[in-house]
Amino acid sequence: MDHCTQPWSLPPEGFRRLLELCWQHECDLDPMILRARLLRHQGNRLQAASVEQELLPLF
């Protein structure tokens, strides 16, 4: 798989550039949402649930 299908394998600078490209195309998906989706796709349901907990409001 390449970095387009696994952006989390990029070094920090490469990930930042990928996010900047995404923003240029008016993509408004939060990286945490993308991470949770990727984890679910990989079968890591517990880790995905943990990431999703971070997205919940605190009140």
Legacy VTK file of the C-alpha trace (Angstrom):
# vtk DataFile Version 3.0
C-alpha trace
ASCII
DATASET POLYDATA
POINTS 59 float
0.000 0.000 0.000
1.137 3.530 -0.635
0.896 6.749 1.362
-2.427 7.626 -0.265
-4.074 4.625 1.331
-1.963 4.751 4.516
-1.184 8.409 5.224
-0.256 7.527 8.819
2.909 5.835 7.536
4.257 9.182 6.348
6.942 11.019 8.297
5.545 14.108 10.101
6.649 16.527 7.369
5.090 14.377 4.644
1.864 14.075 6.613
1.749 17.854 7.038
2.175 18.308 3.260
-0.584 15.778 2.594
-2.922 17.644 4.948
-2.084 20.944 3.250
-2.987 19.399 -0.117
-6.237 18.159 1.379
-7.047 21.626 2.713
-6.413 23.127 -0.718
-9.180 20.897 -2.028
-11.514 22.115 0.721
-11.492 18.799 2.518
-12.847 19.391 6.006
-12.485 15.921 7.501
-10.760 15.969 10.825
-7.566 13.849 10.893
-8.895 12.084 13.990
-12.006 11.016 12.066
-9.816 9.735 9.251
-7.666 7.867 11.768
-10.705 6.216 13.350
-11.978 5.163 9.913
-8.599 3.717 9.002
-8.399 1.779 12.263
-11.889 0.360 11.731
-10.993 -0.601 8.165
-7.918 -2.413 9.491
-10.057 -4.296 12.017
-8.738 -2.409 15.059
-12.166 -1.710 16.532
-11.000 -1.044 20.088
-8.377 1.466 18.980
-10.938 3.118 16.687
-13.348 3.415 19.602
-10.605 5.031 21.687
-9.914 7.612 18.985
-13.627 8.282 18.613
-13.859 8.933 22.378
-11.375 11.759 21.882
-13.807 13.371 19.420
-16.734 13.486 21.837
-17.573 16.789 23.517
-16.592 17.086 27.167
-19.959 18.345 28.371
LINES 1 60
59 0 1 2 3 4 5 6 7 8 9 10 11 12 13 14 15 16 17 18 19 20 21 22 23 24 25 26 27 28 29 30 31 32 33 34 35 36 37 38 39 40 41 42 43 44 45 46 47 48 49 50 51 52 53 54 55 56 57 58
